[in-house]
Amino acid sequence: MLIGAGSYETLDGLPAVADSAQGLASLFTQRDIWGLPPAHCRVVLNPQTPRQLSKPVAEAAQEATDTLVVYYAGHGLIEPRTGELHLAVGDSDWMSVHDTAAPYDWIRRSIEQSPAVRKIAMIDCCYSARAFGVQSADVSTALEVDGSYVLTAAAENAVASAPPGEPYTAFTGELIKIINNGVPEGGEFIDLDTVYKKLRLELGIKGRPEPHRLCRNSLGTAPFIRNVAYEPLPKPSRPSWSRWTASHTTSTNASTDATQSEPYIRLATLRSLLDQLIQQLSPAQSFADTLQTVTDGVVAGLGYELAALNLVRPDGDLVVAAFAGNAAAEALITGRVGSRESWERRLSMGEAWGDLRFIPHIEGWILDDDDVPQWYTEGPMPQFEDEWHPSDRLFAPLYSVGSKGWQDLIGVISVDRPRNGRRPGSWGREALQMYAAHASVAIANAQLKANMKRALARLEREQQALRASEASFREAFEYAPSGMAVTELHDERPGRVVRTNDALCHMLGRSATEMRRYTFSDLVHPEDGNILQTTPARGGRAELRLTHRDGTYVWVSLRNSVIPDNTSAPDLLLVHVHDIEEPNWNRLQDPAAAT
């Protein structure tokens, strides 16, 4: 059951909502994604009353036996007395929420009473996390439904986003993209937890509202939809971090025995790691895949148990865009944001190891409570000077070369828990520094590619809108009941006729081809030439006589408007020509009427 409420009497309209609901419905009915029969995938657009919203949900809930999905996109309203979430309909009024909008509790009750084994709610509206309960300590008994999964577009006090000019809302647009593109390197099916993590990552990178979830009875790990990117047989040419790690471990064990210290990453081994990074990145299908591949490489090849990649957002803050080494820590901090100010503080503290920044635990304790997302590891206190402390921090800044040679910070790799338990020595530092330099290039290129794709998509949308606008103008021009002409405004022959419609051709008894041989002044009665010359191009009006092909003259009323051209071509003048021959003839015949 998919509901799109985008048309309202008193609230702002949401034109992207209808396409969002229908876009999801189209995917759910595709055989290679879910394959729902169209009769089992109902779409309700623009319900006017709360009952028109709640009744279809109740009916679908009773009919479902295996899986029930309830999706709503529209305005979310808060009932001021109770603070509860209400879903807006066409008649909703934010001044009277309690009796003009549908309480989410109605939807929850229908879901709760459904015989379906799996019950999924997706709420794309402002304050949608209030579907979990209103800051209540008793959320589990209040709004959790057994065997259910609730996915929301925004926090309980945050607004959702419908970016202008985009075909879908921010939340549903990313959801459609994930379903439509699949998850490379994933299994045959995509589960809801994977969908949530991808949503949180992609929306966080773009600086858009953070989604939230509530899961009951491990439904988040159960198969949800088919993964269209799934490949049953692995590509033989695709490199494997795990295979590289095994061979790398064998080679580095020997060097460890020889050096009696940290894993001794030799130059040949480091070159092999960087080659693997390049091979891994080349088949990456998205910007997010590139970020994850870079992070996985740190754990697989550089001897750290944990790694995170913090990416600079357009607003300057840094979001945790990828994590490797621990699933629990990944779920905890991926998608969370740290301020630029806090990160600049980190990158100016501690010890500079070349381009790296190491903050020992004796200095880093003051960072424990700032706003940068971080994890906490446990372990024994170090007994030797070069042992790694659980509160030590090591950062590898990532830079791209900006205009005029300036270096722009694009991200930071954070690492933790070296596998040998010691702070990295000169070779380990050099390895991480070189890896970060190569990763910077890979990320900058992937970012440029993603930006180009977005720009091309935006250009295509603008061109489609322009084509639609041109088609509308052409239709209005050709079939207008009054005469219309387009003339050159600034040219070697000012006023040259470029185009005319059928009404003007019929009015003057000339073909369109013949009209293009003249300037507009050629068609004006000699006595009315001064009138034409003194009529302003922008918004000018005049009454004068035009020459008919048979040598007679037709009284017309002109109205000018300028059509600006954004290219180097001259501006055009659109001339509206209205036949007033009969009124002027009567005026000439009746002197009294003329006065």
C-alpha positions in Angstrom: 0.0 0.0 0.0 1.7 3.2 -1.2 0.2 6.6 -0.4 1.3 9.9 -1.9 -0.3 13.0 -0.5 1.0 15.9 -2.5 -2.0 18.1 -3.1 -3.5 20.3 -0.4 -6.0 23.0 0.1 -4.1 25.0 2.7 -0.6 23.3 3.0 2.2 23.7 0.4 1.9 21.3 -2.4 4.5 18.5 -2.9 4.6 17.7 -6.6 7.4 15.1 -6.2 5.3 12.9 -3.9 3.0 11.4 -6.5 6.1 10.4 -8.7 7.8 9.0 -5.5 4.9 6.7 -4.7 4.4 5.6 -8.3 8.1 5.1 -8.8 8.3 2.7 -5.9 5.2 0.8 -7.1 6.8 0.4 -10.5 9.9 -1.1 -9.0 7.9 -3.5 -6.6 6.0 -4.9 -9.6 9.1 -5.6 -11.7 9.9 -9.3 -11.9 13.6 -9.0 -11.3 13.1 -6.9 -8.1 10.0 -8.2 -6.3 7.5 -9.3 -8.9 4.3 -8.2 -7.1 1.2 -8.6 -9.1 -0.2 -5.1 -9.9 -3.4 -6.0 -8.1 -1.3 -6.5 -4.9 0.5 -3.2 -5.2 -2.1 -0.4 -4.6 -1.3 3.3 -5.0 -3.5 5.9 -3.4 -2.8 9.5 -4.5 -3.9 12.7 -2.8 -6.5 11.4 -0.3 -8.7 14.2 0.8 -9.8 13.0 4.3 -8.2 11.0 7.1 -10.6 8.2 6.4 -9.6 8.1 2.7 -6.0 7.5 3.9 -6.7 5.0 6.7 -9.3 2.8 5.1 -7.1 1.5 2.2 -4.3 0.7 4.7 -6.7 -1.2 6.9 -8.0 -3.2 4.0 -4.5 -4.0 2.7 -3.4 -5.0 6.2 -6.2 -7.6 6.5 -5.6 -9.0 3.0 -1.8 -9.4 3.4 -0.6 -12.8 4.6 3.2 -12.9 3.9 4.5 -9.3 3.7 2.7 -6.0 4.3 4.4 -2.8 3.1 2.8 0.6 4.0 4.5 3.6 2.5 3.4 7.2 3.0 4.9 10.4 1.5 3.5 13.8 2.2 3.4 16.4 5.0 3.9 15.2 8.6 2.1 17.3 11.2 2.4 17.3 15.0 -0.7 17.4 17.2 0.4 20.1 19.7 -1.5 18.7 22.7 -0.1 15.2 22.5 3.0 15.7 20.3 2.0 12.7 18.2 2.6 12.3 14.5 -0.3 12.9 12.1 -0.2 12.2 8.4 -1.6 15.1 6.3 -4.3 14.7 3.6 -5.8 17.2 1.2 -8.1 18.8 3.8 -5.5 19.0 6.5 -5.0 22.3 8.3 -1.9 22.7 10.6 -4.1 24.9 12.8 -6.4 22.0 13.5 -4.4 18.9 13.2 -6.4 16.7 15.5 -9.5 16.6 13.3 -8.1 17.2 9.8 -5.1 14.7 9.6 -4.8 11.0 10.1 -3.0 10.0 13.4 -0.1 7.6 12.7 -1.5 5.5 15.5 -4.4 4.5 13.2 -1.8 3.2 10.7 0.1 1.4 13.5 -3.0 -0.3 14.7 -3.9 -1.6 11.2 -0.3 -2.9 10.8 -0.4 -4.5 14.3 -3.6 -6.4 13.5 -2.5 -7.7 10.1 -2.0 -11.4 9.8 1.1 -10.8 7.6 4.4 -12.3 8.8 6.5 -9.3 7.9 5.2 -5.8 8.4 7.1 -2.9 7.0 6.3 0.8 7.3 8.1 3.5 5.3 7.2 7.1 6.3 8.6 9.9 4.2 7.5 13.1 6.0 8.6 15.6 8.5 9.0 14.5 12.1 8.5 10.9 10.9 10.6 9.3 13.7 7.7 10.2 16.0 6.2 7.0 14.5 8.5 5.3 17.1 6.8 7.2 20.0 7.2 10.7 21.4 10.4 10.6 23.4 8.8 7.8 25.4 10.7 5.4 27.6 8.1 2.8 26.8 8.6 2.8 23.0 8.8 -1.0 22.8 5.3 -1.5 24.2 3.8 1.7 22.7 4.7 1.6 19.0 6.8 -1.5 18.2 4.8 -4.2 16.3 6.0 -7.8 16.5 7.8 -8.8 13.3 7.9 -5.2 12.0 10.4 -2.7 10.6 9.7 1.1 10.5 11.9 3.2 8.3 11.5 7.0 8.5 12.9 9.9 6.5 13.7 12.3 9.4 14.2 12.5 13.1 11.3 13.3 15.4 12.1 17.0 15.5 13.5 17.3 11.9 11.9 18.2 8.6 12.1 15.9 5.6 13.3 17.2 2.2 11.8 17.5 -1.3 14.6 19.2 -3.3 13.2 21.6 -5.9 13.7 20.4 -9.5 14.2 16.8 -8.5 11.6 14.1 -9.6 11.4 12.5 -6.1 11.7 13.4 -2.5 15.2 13.2 -1.0 14.5 10.0 1.0 12.4 8.1 -1.6 14.8 9.2 -4.4 17.7 7.5 -2.7 15.5 4.5 -1.9 14.5 4.1 -5.5 18.2 4.5 -6.6 19.3 1.7 -4.2 16.5 -0.6 -5.3 17.0 0.2 -9.0 20.8 -0.1 -9.0 21.2 -2.9 -6.4 24.2 -3.4 -4.2 27.4 -4.5 -6.0 29.2 -7.3 -4.2 26.0 -8.0 -2.3 24.0 -11.3 -2.1 21.1 -12.4 -4.1 18.7 -10.4 -1.9 18.9 -7.0 -0.2 17.7 -6.8 3.4 16.2 -3.8 5.1 19.3 -3.1 7.3 21.4 -2.8 4.1 18.8 -0.4 2.7 18.9 1.7 5.8 22.8 1.8 5.9 22.9 2.8 2.2 20.2 5.5 2.7 22.1 6.9 5.8 25.3 7.0 3.9 24.1 8.6 0.6 21.8 11.1 2.3 24.6 12.0 4.8 27.1 12.6 2.0 24.6 15.1 0.4 23.9 16.8 3.7 20.2 15.8 3.7 18.0 14.7 6.6 19.2 11.5 8.3 16.9 8.5 8.1 15.9 6.4 11.2 14.8 2.9 11.8 13.0 0.7 14.4 13.3 -3.1 14.0 11.6 -6.0 15.9 12.5 -9.7 15.7 15.5 -9.4 13.4 13.4 -8.5 10.4 16.2 -6.1 9.3 18.4 -9.0 8.2 15.6 -11.0 6.4 15.6 -10.8 2.5 13.5 -7.8 1.3 13.9 -7.5 -2.4 16.1 -9.1 -5.1 19.5 -7.5 -5.7 19.6 -6.5 -9.4 23.4 -6.1 -9.1 23.9 -9.7 -7.9 26.2 -11.8 -10.0 26.1 -15.6 -9.2 29.6 -16.3 -10.5 32.4 -14.1 -9.3 34.4 -12.3 -12.0 37.7 -14.2 -12.4 39.6 -11.0 -13.1 38.3 -9.1 -10.0 40.9 -8.9 -7.3 40.2 -10.0 -3.8 41.3 -8.2 -0.7 41.1 -11.4 1.3 43.4 -13.3 -1.2 45.8 -10.4 -1.1 45.7 -10.3 2.7 46.6 -14.0 3.0 49.6 -13.7 0.8 50.5 -10.4 2.4 50.4 -12.0 5.9 52.7 -14.7 4.8 55.3 -12.3 3.4 55.1 -9.9 6.3 55.4 -12.6 8.9 58.9 -13.3 7.6 59.8 -9.7 7.7 58.3 -9.4 11.2 60.6 -12.2 12.4 63.5 -10.4 10.8 62.9 -7.0 12.3 61.5 -8.0 15.7 59.0 -5.1 15.5 55.9 -4.0 13.6 54.9 -5.8 10.4 57.7 -4.7 8.0 55.9 -3.4 5.0 58.5 -3.5 2.3 58.5 -1.4 -0.8 57.4 -4.3 -3.1 54.6 -5.2 -0.7 53.4 -1.6 -0.6 53.5 -1.4 -4.4 51.4 -4.6 -4.5 48.9 -3.1 -2.1 48.6 0.1 -4.2 48.2 -2.0 -7.4 45.4 -3.9 -5.6 43.7 -0.6 -4.7 43.7 0.6 -8.3 42.3 -2.8 -9.5 39.7 -2.7 -6.9 38.6 0.8 -7.7 38.4 0.4 -11.4 35.2 -1.7 -11.4 33.5 0.4 -8.6 30.0 1.3 -9.7 29.4 4.3 -7.5 31.0 7.0 -5.4 29.9 5.1 -2.2 31.5 1.9 -3.5 34.8 3.8 -4.0 34.8 5.1 -0.5 34.1 1.6 0.9 36.8 0.0 -1.2 39.4 2.5 0.1 38.4 1.8 3.7 38.4 -1.9 3.2 41.9 -1.7 1.8 43.2 -0.1 5.0 42.1 -3.0 7.1 43.0 -5.6 4.5 46.5 -4.4 3.7 47.9 -2.0 6.2 47.6 -4.0 9.4 44.8 -2.1 11.2 41.7 -3.7 12.7 39.5 -0.7 12.3 39.3 2.1 9.7 36.8 4.9 9.0 36.6 7.4 6.1 35.3 10.8 7.0 34.2 12.7 3.9 33.9 16.5 3.6 30.4 17.6 2.8 29.4 20.6 0.8 28.8 22.6 4.0 32.3 21.8 5.2 31.4 19.3 8.0 32.7 15.7 7.7 30.4 12.7 7.6 31.4 9.1 8.3 31.0 7.8 4.8 32.5 4.3 5.1 33.7 2.0 7.9 35.6 -1.3 7.9 36.5 -3.9 10.6 33.6 -4.0 13.0 29.9 -4.3 12.0 28.6 -3.0 15.4 30.8 0.2 15.2 29.8 0.6 11.5 26.1 0.6 12.4 26.8 3.0 15.3 28.6 5.8 13.5 28.2 5.5 9.7 26.3 8.5 8.5 27.0 10.6 11.6 28.6 14.1 11.2 31.4 16.0 12.9 31.9 19.7 12.6 34.7 21.1 10.5 35.9 23.1 13.5 36.3 20.0 15.6 38.2 18.2 12.8 40.5 21.2 12.3 41.3 21.1 16.0 42.2 17.4 15.7 44.4 17.9 12.7 46.4 20.6 14.5 47.0 18.6 17.7 49.5 15.9 18.7 52.5 14.9 16.5 52.9 15.4 12.8 54.2 12.3 11.2 54.7 13.7 7.7 51.2 14.3 6.4 49.7 12.1 9.2 48.5 13.3 12.5 49.0 11.2 15.7 47.4 12.2 18.9 48.6 10.2 21.9 46.2 9.3 24.7 47.8 11.7 27.1 46.6 14.6 24.9 43.5 13.1 23.2 41.4 12.7 26.3 40.1 16.3 25.8 38.5 15.1 22.5 36.3 12.4 24.1 33.2 14.6 24.4 33.3 16.7 21.2 31.0 16.2 18.3 33.2 14.1 16.0 31.7 10.5 15.7 34.1 8.0 17.3 34.2 4.6 18.7 35.8 3.3 21.9 38.0 0.2 22.1 39.1 -1.7 25.1 42.4 -3.3 25.8 45.3 -3.5 28.3 47.2 -0.5 29.2 50.6 -0.3 27.3 53.7 -1.6 29.1 56.2 -0.3 26.6 56.8 3.2 25.1 55.8 2.2 21.5 52.7 0.1 22.4 49.3 1.3 21.1 47.0 2.7 23.7 43.2 2.2 23.3 42.8 6.0 23.3 45.5 6.7 20.8 44.3 8.4 17.5 45.9 8.3 14.1 44.5 10.3 11.1 45.5 10.4 7.5 44.1 13.6 5.8 43.1 13.3 2.2 43.7 16.3 -0.1 42.9 17.2 -3.6 44.8 19.9 -5.5 42.4 22.8 -6.0 42.7 25.9 -8.2 46.0 27.9 -8.1 47.7 24.8 -6.6 46.0 25.0 -3.2 45.3 21.8 -1.4 41.7 21.2 -0.5 40.8 18.8 2.3 38.3 16.2 1.0 38.3 13.7 3.8 40.2 12.0 6.6 41.0 8.3 7.2 40.9 7.3 10.8 42.6 4.1 11.9 42.8 2.2 15.2 44.2 -1.0 16.8 47.3 -2.0 14.8 47.3 -5.8 14.7 50.8 -6.1 16.2 49.7 -3.8 19.1 52.4 -1.2 18.4 52.4 2.3 17.1 53.5 2.3 13.4 57.1 2.9 12.8 58.7 4.6 9.8 57.7 2.0 7.2 54.1 1.8 8.6 53.7 5.5 8.5 55.1 5.8 5.0 52.7 3.0 3.9 49.6 4.8 5.3 50.8 8.1 3.9 51.3 6.8 0.4 48.0 4.9 0.6 46.2 8.1 1.6 47.8 10.0 -1.3 46.6 7.4 -3.8 43.2 7.2 -2.1 42.9 11.0 -2.4 43.3 10.8 -6.2 40.8 7.9 -6.5 38.2 9.7 -4.3 38.6 13.0 -6.1 38.2 11.3 -9.5 35.1 9.3 -8.3 33.7 12.6 -6.8 34.3 14.4 -10.1 32.6 11.5 -12.0 29.6 11.6 -9.6 29.4 15.4 -9.9 29.5 15.1 -13.7 26.7 12.5 -13.7 24.6 14.8 -11.5 25.4 17.7 -13.7 24.5 15.7 -16.9 21.3 14.5 -15.2 20.4 18.1 -14.3 21.2 19.3 -17.8 19.0 16.6 -19.3 16.2 17.6 -17.0 16.6 21.3 -18.0 16.7 20.3 -21.7 13.6 18.3 -21.3 11.9 21.2 -19.6 13.2 23.5 -22.4 11.9 21.1 -25.0 8.5 21.0 -23.3 8.5 24.8 -23.0 9.4 25.2 -26.7 6.7 22.7 -27.7 4.1 24.6 -25.6 5.2 27.9 -27.2 5.1 26.4 -30.7 1.6 25.0 -30.1 0.4 28.3 -28.7 2.0 30.3 -31.5 0.8 28.1 -34.4 -2.8 27.7 -33.2 -3.4 31.2 -31.8 -6.6 32.8 -33.1 -4.9 36.1 -33.6 -1.9 36.8 -35.8 1.6 36.3 -34.4 5.0 37.0 -35.9 8.6 36.6 -34.6 11.0 39.3 -36.0 14.7 40.1 -35.5 15.2 42.9 -33.0 18.9 43.7 -33.6 20.1 42.6 -37.0 21.4 43.9 -40.3 17.8 44.1 -41.2 15.9 45.1 -38.0 12.4 43.8 -38.0 13.1 40.9 -40.5 10.3 38.4 -40.2 11.5 35.1 -39.0 8.3 33.2 -38.4 4.6 33.8 -38.7 1.5 31.7 -37.8 -1.4 30.7 -40.0 -3.7 33.4 -38.6 -1.4 36.3 -39.7 -0.8 34.7 -43.1 -4.5 34.4 -43.6 -5.1 38.0 -42.4 -2.6 39.4 -45.0 -3.2 36.8 -47.8 0.4 35.7 -47.9 2.2 32.4 -47.4 4.7 31.9 -44.6 7.6 31.6 -47.1 6.6 35.0 -48.7 6.3 36.7 -45.3 10.0 35.8 -44.5 11.1 37.9 -47.4 10.0 41.1 -45.7 10.9 43.2 -42.7 7.9 44.2 -40.7 8.2 47.8 -41.8 7.9 46.7 -45.4 4.3 45.6 -44.6 3.2 48.8 -42.9 1.3 51.5 -44.7 3.7 54.4 -45.7 1.7 56.9 -43.6 2.0 54.6 -40.5 5.8 54.1 -40.6 6.5 56.7 -37.9 4.0 54.9 -35.6 5.9 51.6 -36.0 9.3 53.3 -35.4 8.2 55.0 -32.2 6.5 51.9 -30.7 8.7 50.5 -27.9 9.9 47.0 -28.5 9.3 46.0 -24.9 5.5 46.1 -24.2 4.8 48.6 -26.9 1.3 48.9 -28.4 0.0 50.6 -31.6 -2.8 50.7 -34.1 -1.7 50.9 -37.8 -2.4 49.4 -41.2 -0.7 46.4 -42.8 -0.5 45.7 -46.5 -2.7 42.8 -47.8 -1.3 40.8 -50.8 -4.1 42.3 -53.0 -2.9 45.8 -52.3 -5.5 46.8 -49.8 -4.7 47.6 -46.2 -5.9 46.0 -42.9 -6.3 47.9 -39.7 -4.5 45.9 -36.9 -3.6 46.4 -33.2 0.0 45.5 -32.4 1.5 44.4 -29.0 5.2 43.8 -28.7 7.2 41.6 -26.3 10.9 40.8 -26.3 12.1 37.1 -26.4 15.6 37.2 -24.8 18.2 34.9 -26.1 20.8 33.5 -23.7 23.2 32.8 -26.5 25.2 35.2 -28.7 22.3 35.4 -31.1 20.2 38.6 -31.2 17.1 39.0 -29.2 13.8 38.3 -31.0 10.6 40.4 -30.9 7.2 38.6 -30.6 4.5 40.7 -32.3 0.8 40.0 -31.5 -1.4 41.2 -34.4 -5.1 41.6 -33.8 -7.5 42.4 -36.7 -9.5 45.6 -35.9 -10.5 46.3 -39.5 -14.3 46.4 -38.8 -14.2 48.7 -35.7 -11.9 51.2 -37.6 -14.1 51.1 -40.7 -17.2 51.9 -38.6 -15.3 54.8 -36.9 -14.3 56.3 -40.3 -17.9 56.0 -41.6 -19.4 57.6 -38.5 -17.7 60.9 -37.6 -19.7 61.2 -34.4 -18.4 57.9 -33.2 -14.9 59.0 -34.0 -15.2 62.0 -31.7 
